[in-house]
Amino acid sequence: MMKFVINQKQSRSLLEEHAKSSFNFTFLGRNELFVAITFVMVGMFVYLLNEENRLIGLPAMVIGLLEIIKYPNRVKRWVKKKEKEIIFNKDLLFDISKDTLKITYDKLVKTHAFSNMRKCLVSKTGILFKISLAEYYYISFKSLETKTEEEDLLNTLIEGFREEQIIVKRT
């Protein structure tokens, strides 16, 4: 039975890595700018083609423009929000066994069974354990000592989670 103990400080650079990894994991996150541009274009077409009521296209244009303006700072905004959480700048100890994740920081200990988690997302930079909508933890592969340990951990997670719970995108 493989068991992994990972000590990781929840620093600003780790949060930035987590944000970039998470934004690039989903289709919408990877293409957020294109979605915003599409909103602007659809709004413009509706505005130009609808002679009777041109105001119908304005909301889509405004939403698209606001998203385009916000896009360059999305990682910084997310990190700033996360810096206010209780675990920021804490040393977290992750204890991963074949079917559980135990998180320890300060004097608090939380144990979660893999079967009760929403998802486990594995990217090229780390692992995101989604416990619930509001609770999730990111482990950077930089916190592991060797590439072999990274592969062993990945194999343990693949064995421990149900197939529909784990998504691996290492590209």
C-alpha distance (Angstrom), angle and dihedral (degrees) to the residues before:
residue distance angle dihedral
M1 . . .
M2 3.80 . .
K3 3.78 118.3 .
F4 3.79 124.6 -176.2
V5 3.79 128.6 -161.9
I6 3.78 114.0 -168.6
N7 3.79 124.6 -178.3
Q8 3.78 113.8 -160.2
K9 3.81 133.7 169.7
Q10 3.80 113.3 -137.1
S11 3.81 95.0 -131.0
R12 3.79 132.3 162.4
S13 3.82 92.4 -102.8
L14 3.81 90.2 52.7
L15 3.81 90.4 51.3
E16 3.80 90.3 50.7
E17 3.81 90.6 50.9
H18 3.81 89.6 48.0
A19 3.81 92.1 49.9
K20 3.81 94.2 49.3
S21 3.79 91.3 46.0
S22 3.81 92.9 48.6
F23 3.81 95.1 45.0
N24 3.80 90.3 51.3
F25 3.79 94.4 46.8
T26 3.80 99.3 74.7
F27 3.79 130.8 52.3
L28 3.79 92.1 -119.7
G29 3.81 92.5 48.9
R30 3.81 93.1 50.7
N31 3.81 92.5 45.7
E32 3.79 101.9 34.8
L33 3.81 93.5 121.8
F34 3.82 92.3 50.7
V35 3.81 90.8 50.1
A36 3.82 89.5 52.8
I37 3.81 91.3 49.2
T38 3.81 89.4 48.6
F39 3.83 89.9 53.7
V40 3.81 90.3 52.8
M41 3.81 92.7 47.6
V42 3.81 94.7 46.7
G43 3.79 89.5 47.7
M44 3.80 90.6 50.6
F45 3.82 93.0 48.7
V46 3.80 91.9 48.8
Y47 3.80 89.7 46.6
L48 3.82 93.0 50.1
L49 3.82 98.3 39.7
N50 3.79 99.7 42.4
E51 3.79 103.1 76.3
E52 3.81 95.5 172.0
N53 3.80 97.6 56.9
R54 3.81 115.5 10.5
L55 3.82 92.7 175.3
I56 3.81 91.6 76.8
G57 3.83 91.7 79.7
L58 3.81 96.3 47.8
P59 3.84 98.2 82.3
A60 3.81 92.1 55.2
M61 3.81 91.1 47.8
V62 3.82 92.0 49.0
I63 3.82 93.0 48.1
G64 3.80 90.8 48.3
L65 3.81 93.4 47.8
L66 3.82 92.4 48.2
E67 3.81 90.8 50.7
I68 3.81 91.4 48.6
I69 3.81 89.8 51.4
K70 3.83 92.5 47.6
Y71 3.83 96.0 43.2
P72 3.86 100.9 85.6
N73 3.81 92.3 55.2
R74 3.81 100.4 41.9
V75 3.83 94.9 110.0
K76 3.82 92.3 46.8
R77 3.82 91.7 48.4
W78 3.79 92.2 49.7
V79 3.82 92.6 47.2
K80 3.81 91.7 48.5
K81 3.81 89.6 52.9
K82 3.81 92.0 48.7
E83 3.82 93.0 49.0
K84 3.80 87.6 69.8
E85 3.81 92.7 60.2
I86 3.79 121.6 103.0
I87 3.82 95.3 -114.2
F88 3.82 95.6 56.4
N89 3.83 112.3 119.4
K90 3.81 91.1 7.0
D91 3.77 126.1 127.2
L92 3.78 106.1 -118.9
L93 3.77 121.6 -161.7
F94 3.80 113.5 -153.7
D95 3.80 115.7 -162.3
I96 3.80 109.4 -170.2
S97 3.79 121.7 -172.9
K98 3.80 130.7 169.0
D99 3.82 94.5 -74.0
T100 3.82 109.7 6.8
L101 3.77 142.1 60.9
K102 3.80 117.7 -150.5
I103 3.80 118.1 -167.6
T104 3.80 121.5 -166.6
Y105 3.80 128.3 -175.9
D106 3.79 131.1 152.2
K107 3.81 100.5 -18.6
L108 3.80 95.0 -40.1
V109 3.81 121.0 109.8
K110 3.81 122.5 -171.7
T111 3.77 124.0 -176.2
H112 3.80 122.7 -166.5
A113 3.79 127.7 -176.7
F114 3.79 114.2 -135.8
S115 3.80 89.3 -129.4
N116 3.83 90.8 61.4
M117 3.82 96.1 48.9
R118 3.78 122.1 99.9
K119 3.80 96.9 -135.8
C120 3.77 146.9 -25.7
L121 3.80 113.7 -141.0
V122 3.80 118.9 -166.6
S123 3.82 118.4 -165.6
K124 3.78 131.4 172.2
T125 3.83 90.3 -91.4
G126 3.80 103.6 41.3
I127 3.79 153.1 -43.2
L128 3.79 126.8 -74.2
F129 3.80 116.2 -158.5
K130 3.81 108.5 -160.4
I131 3.80 105.3 -160.3
S132 3.81 95.9 168.7
L133 3.80 136.8 -25.1
A134 3.81 90.7 -79.3
E135 3.80 101.8 31.5
Y136 3.79 123.5 64.7
Y137 3.79 137.4 139.4
Y138 3.79 131.2 -151.7
I139 3.79 124.3 -151.7
S140 3.79 116.2 -166.1
F141 3.79 118.1 -143.4
K142 3.82 85.3 -134.2
S143 3.81 86.7 73.0
L144 3.81 90.5 63.3
E145 3.77 120.0 86.8
T146 3.80 101.3 -138.0
K147 3.79 142.4 16.3
T148 3.82 87.8 -118.3
E149 3.80 90.4 57.8
E150 3.81 88.4 51.2
E151 3.82 91.8 53.6
D152 3.82 92.7 44.4
L153 3.81 90.6 51.0
L154 3.80 91.1 48.6
N155 3.82 91.2 50.7
T156 3.82 90.6 49.0
L157 3.81 90.9 51.8
I158 3.80 92.8 47.6
E159 3.81 89.5 52.2
G160 3.83 93.8 44.1
F161 3.79 101.0 47.7
R162 3.77 126.7 65.5
E163 3.80 111.8 -108.1
E164 3.82 93.9 -108.7
Q165 3.82 91.6 50.9
I166 3.80 100.0 57.9
I167 3.79 126.0 63.9
V168 3.80 119.3 -175.1
K169 3.83 119.3 -165.4
R170 3.79 108.5 164.4
T171 3.81 97.8 163.0
